[in-house]
Amino acid sequence: METQTPSAKLPDSLSKPYPLSELDIESYAGAGHVFLPGVLSPEDAGTCRGFIREAAENFGQKDLGPLETRDTYGRAFQQHMNLWRHDDRVRDFVLAKRFAGIAAGLMGVER
């Protein structure tokens, strides 16, 4: 794994559990998705958005060529696979305890 970024402290909220209700769990089980407001505060989302955007811009510095030389897909999307493997801050975000706890709780598993 190639990491090239300084470590950044994630918002404290990402190390704390997110309370799931029985309705959340039932909704997820029935529909395969659920809306969970407040997983990140607007301030924390802004902090994370900043370093994720920076990582994506740094990762995307490979020359993709001018838009007019790209195929339709290449003009519509700029895709970064496994960005978390190239940036410590994104890795810490993706693997945050809060997200893992939510996933485990919704699926009814220990971890």
HELIX and SHEET records of a PDB file:
HELIX    1   1 ASP A   12  SER A   15  5                                   4    
HELIX    2   2 GLU A   22  ALA A   31  1                                  10    
HELIX    3   3 PRO A   42  PHE A   59  1                                  18    
HELIX    4   4 LEU A   67  THR A   69  5                                   3    
HELIX    5   5 THR A   72  ALA A   76  1                                   5    
HELIX    6   6 LEU A   83  ARG A   85  5                                   3    
HELIX    7   7 ASP A   88  VAL A   94  1                                   7    
HELIX    8   8 LYS A   97  MET A  107  1                                  11    
END                                                                             
